[in-house]
Each structure stands twice: as structure tokens, then as C-alpha cells.
Amino acid sequence: MQDLPQRFEKYLAENLGIAPRLKPWDEETGLPYFFRDLYKLYECELLSQPWLVMAVRDEEGTTPATIRKHISQLQKRWQHEVLYLSPAISTYNRKRLIEQKIAFVVPGNQMYLPSLGIDLREYIRNLRTTSKKKKFSPSTQVVLLAMLYDWPGDGVTPSLLAERLGYTSMTMTRAFDEIETAGLAIVSMEWRERVLRFEEDKKSVWEKSLKQLRSPVSKRFKVEGIESVDSFFLAGESALARFSMLAEPTNPVVAVSSERWKAMLLAGAVTVLPNFELEVTEIEVWKYPPELFARNGKVDPLSLYLSLADTKDERIEIAIDALMEEFPW
């Protein structure tokens, strides 16, 4: 987080028209080691008031209750306002910080400075309303698909998903925020860990989430050099043909992650051809690894539907509609 102080200064300058200059706090060396391990402390002046800024070193931060205790410790040495500075704060923790009137700033996103009369809760609500119209990030889409394929009756935690899906706990926490903001689930705090639960059935969640979901395909290429598609997962029309009565396409279609695609190019395993070439293999490069949910040599049906949802081909439209009607909700 070396640029966090600079982002803070820029954010306040752009939004409040002030230019706070952070300088290291001289008394930081006298604090307990655990405290210095959690935060880098700066002092500055905001609207003629002295402030102490607690800039987190660990992006995952800590709980609002603990932050309040740390602020109380600091105020034994610092008799003015204290501000919590972090690159990200979850929806749940933001609510708790506001309830406890703890000043905080997330550069580029959120600001709450109650002693200065700057309460951006209305701005944050507008931000959340606007975000409902945005597409989910790939990692959030992965979380939602994971839930739809393995329905969590008792809820699921970020750490459990991180281990299962190969993402960081922080990424999973952000995914929880996106899903909660979209009104698809409820996130609560239990035993010091967040738990995500759905209130509706799988089909309802899927239908409500469709406006936020995106095609997993980032790019498509026609290539030569692939003698057999057995080591790949069938995608596109090739996969749809296995799920339906649709005829197999002339060119087999397979899906790969961006990491595997880069490795293939680096190894010279394939040659990219012009799109008008015939009788070649078509590769879809996905935003998330297709193997996460693939089964029996083909990509999963929900991702397949999303990858073909914008088609103008009536044959494909009929086949994907039938695919979703037969999906075991």
C-alpha cells in the first residue's frame, strides 16, 4: 500500500478542494509493535483541524470494534481527530464504522468525516444503486455460479470459497459485497467471519442476477496446430451440440483460461489465423478458468448459456432456451 497516502491526498483534493499533506507521526515509534505492524501513522491538517491518519498496512484490515479500541489507545497520545484510511472496506464494516462515528476514507470510493460535517452516506447509497446496473466482476460471477452449482443451505464464508475456488479471501469479500449490493443475498457476521446466505431459491437468484452477469468469453481466435481437442473443454456450439439436438459445428470450439492461452502462445503450440479461415479450431479465451465448473469434457451449462445469450442465430436461440428449461434447479 505504498501509494495509499498519495491516493488519499489526491482524493481529498479532487472532492473537497483541500490539499492535505501527510507527514509521518513522530510518536509512532513509541507504540507497541503489533500496532506499528497494523498501521502506518501520519499527521495532517484538514480544514484547519489537526488529524492523525491510521493507514492500514494489511489490505484485509480488521473489525470496526477493534479499530475503535485502537483509536482509543491513540487518543491517549493524540488529543485530536483520528481517521481510518484503507484501500477497501466491506459493506458490512462500513455500516459499523458509520454507526460508531469512526471517520474513514477509501480513496476513490468512500468518505465519512462526521466532525467536519462531511457525511457521504447519501453518496454511498447512490453509488450502491448505480452499481446494481453494472456487470459483476469475473470473480463475483464465479462465486455466484459456485453457489448455484453447490447450493449453500447453511451459508458460506469468504475463507471457504477462497480455498475452494483459488481466489484470495479479500477478493471473495468483495464478491460478497457485490452480491449483497445487487440484492441477491444477505451477508451477516458470525463468529468474526462474514456469512453469505440466499433467501430465495436457485432459479429465482439466477433470474434476478442475469442483468449483472456477463459472457465469460473475452476473445475468440481461430487457430491451427491443435490435432485433438480431447485435452480441452468443448465450448460454444460444440458444447451446445452435446447438450441438445443441435448439429456439431464445422469448426470445433473449445474454451481456455487466459493463463493457458498465454502459455500456448509462448510455447508456439498454435498459430492464430484470420477469422475467415475454414476447418480450423476456434478457441474462446475465458475471463475465469472454464475448468472450475466444466464436466465430462464440456463447459458448464450456465456459463455456456451466458456465452451464447447474445446470438442472433435462431437455431442456437432455440437450443439454449431448451438447455435452460432442462437445467435441474
N, C-alpha and C positions, 0 to 999 in steps of 0.2 A: 504493500500500500504506500509506496514511496511518493506517489503523486497525489495522495488524498488531501494533504493540506493545500496544494495548489488548486485542486478542483474545488475545494471549499471556498477559497478566496475568489475564484472566478465566478462561482455560482452566486455568491452574495453580491458581487459587483454587478452581475447581469440582472439580478432580480430585485435588489434593494438599492442599487446605486451607491453602495458603500464599498470601500476598499480596505478590508481588514488585513492587517499584516501580522501573520503568526510568527512568534519567536519562541524558541524553547523555554520552558519554565525552569528557572534556576533551581527551584527546590525539589525537582523531580528525583534527584539522586538520593534524597533523604527518605524516599518512600520504600516500603517493603519490596523485595524482589518480585514477588508474584504480581504486584501492581504494575511495576515497570514492564513486566513481561506481557501484560494485557494491553497497556495503553502507552502511547507517546503523548506527552502533555505539552501544550502550548498556551501562551497567554496572548490576548489581543484586545482591541477596543472596538466595540460595536455601538454606534450611536452614542458616543461619549461615555459608555459604561465599560468597565474592565470585565473581561471574561476569561475563564480557564477552559480550554478545549481538550476533551478526552478523545483522542483519535485512536480508534481500535487498531491493534496490530493483527489480530486474528479476524478474518472476514466473517466467521460464523458468530462472532460476538458472544453475548451472554444474556441472561434473563433480565427483564426490567427491574425485578426486585433486587437482584444483585447489583445492578447499575445504581439503584438508589442508595444502597449501602456504601458503594464505592464513592459516590458523590458526598455522602455524609462524612466519610473519612477525609476527603479532600478539603471540605469546608472547615475542618479543624485548623488547617494551614492557610486556607484561601477564603477570605471573607466576602467574596463577590459571587457572581453568577457562574455556573458551570454548564457546559454544553457537551452533549454526547455526539461524536462525529463518527459515522460509519458509512461504508460504501453501499450497504444494503440493510434494510430492516424488514422483517416479515410483517404481513398484515396483522397477525395476532400481537406481536411485540409492539408494533406502532400504536395500536389501541391502548395497550397497557401503559406505554410511556406517556401518552396524552392524558390518560386518566390520572397518572401520578404527577402530571405537570412537569415532566422532565424535558428540558429543552433538547432538541436534537436536530441534526441536519444530515440529509442524504444527498450529496451533491448531484444536481441534475434531475432530482426527483421530488424530494420532500423536505419541508422545513417547518419547525414548530418552535417559536421563541416567545412564550407567553409573557414574560416580563417586559418585552418590548412591544407588546400588543400585536404581535405577528402570529396569528393562528390560521394556518392554512388547511384546516380540516375540510372546508368547503372546496378548496382547490383539489385536495386529495380525493374527495368524493367524486368531483368532476373527472378527475384522472381515471378513477376506477370505472365510472360509467363509460368513458370513452374507450377504455381498454377492453370492454366487453365486445366491441366491434372488431377488435384486432384478432388476427390469427394467432393461435397458440405457437409457442416456440417448439422446435422439434422435440426437445426433452420433455416438455409438458404433454405433447401428443403421445410420446412413448408411455408416460405414466398412465394416461387415460386408457390407452389400448391395453396396457398390462392389467389394469383394473377390470376392463371389460372381458378379458380372457380368463382372468382368475379372480372372480368377484370376492372382495374382502368383506365378509359379513361382519367381522368384529373391528374393521378399520385397519389402516396400515400406517406405518411411520416412515419418515424420510430415511432413517438409517437402514431399515429393512429393504426399502426399494433401492437404495443406493447399492447395497450388496447384491441384490438380485439383478439389477439392470446395468451395473457397471458405471454409474454416474457418482458424482460426489454428493455428500449429504446436503451441501449448500445448494446445489443445482436442484435436488429434489425438493428442498424447502421452497425455492422459487416456483417450482412447478405447482406445489400445493397452493401458493398464493394465487397463481393464475386460475387454477381450477375453482378455488373459493370465490374469487372475484367474478368469475363467469356465472356464479350461482348454481354450480353443478354439485357441490358437496359442502359439508360443514367440517371445519377444522377446529379441534379443541386441544387443550393442553392436559395431558395425563401423565403423571409421574415424570414430570420435567421433560416430556417429549411430546411433540405435536402428533395428533392422530387425525387422519382424514377418513371421513365416512360419507357414504352416499345415502340420501333419504329416499330416492326413487329407484325403480327397477332399472336393469341394464339397458333395455330398449329405450326407455324414456331419457336416460342420460345420454345415450348415443344420439338420439334425435335432437336433443337440446344443444348438443355440442357441435353439430355439423357446421354451423356458421364459423366456428373458431378453428375447425380442422382444415388441414391443407393437404395437397398431394405430397406424398413422400418423395416424389421424383424431383431432383434438382436439375438434371441434364440427361439427355438421351444421345447416344452415339451408335453409328453403325461401324462395325469393326470386322476385320478378318484376322485369322490366327487362332481361333478357337475351334478345335477339332471336335470336341464333345462338350455339351452343356451339362453333363452329369454332375460336375463339381460346383454348379451354380444353382440358384433358386429361380425357377421359372417365374416370370412376371408378365404384366400386360396381357395381351391377347393369348399368349401361350399358357399362362396360368388360368385365365378365364375359360379357355377351352377344356381344361381338366376339371373345372367346377361346373361346366354347363354343356349344352349341346352345340356350342359354337365350334366351327371348324378351326383346326390348327392354322396359324398364320404361315405364310411362306418363309418368313424370317423368324427364327426363334427369338424370344425376348427373355432376357434374364436381368436380375437385379443384383447390384453390389453396393457395398458401403463406399463412401468417398475414400476411406483409408485403403480399401482393397483396390479401388480403381487407380489410385496414385501409385500403388505398388506394382500393378500390372503395367502401367506406362513406364515406370522406372526400369522394370526388368525387360522391357521391349517385348512383352508377351502378346501384344495386339497392335494392329495398325488401324488408326481411325480413318474411315473412308467418307467420301461425300455422301450426303443423305440420299441421293438418287440411285446409289448402287443397289443391285438386287442380289438375292441369295447370299446374304451375309447375316451375321448375328447382331441383334440390337441390344445394347446394354443400357439399362437405366441406372444412373447413379443416385442413390437414395440419401436423404438427409439424416436418416438413422439406419443402423445396421438391419437389413431385412431378416437376418438370421434370428433376431430377437423373438419373433413370433412365427417364423416360417415352419411349415410342417410338410412332411412327405414330398420334399423336393420342390415345393412352390411357396410363394409368399402368402401371408395370411389374408383371409378374405376381406377384412375391414380395410387394411391398407390397400389392397387391390382395388376395392371399390373407390377409395379416395383418389387413387392414381388414374382412374378412368372416368371419374364423375363428370368431367367437362367434355367428354367426347360428343361429337355430332353424328357419329355412326349409329344408325338405328339398330343394327344387329347387336352392337355392343351394349347399347342402352337397354335393350330387352334382356340380354344375358345378365347384366349387373343388377337389374331390378329383381330378376329371379334369384340371383345369388343372395340378395339381402332378405328376400322373403323366406328363403330356406335356412337362414342363419339361426342357429339354436340359442335364442335369447333365454 
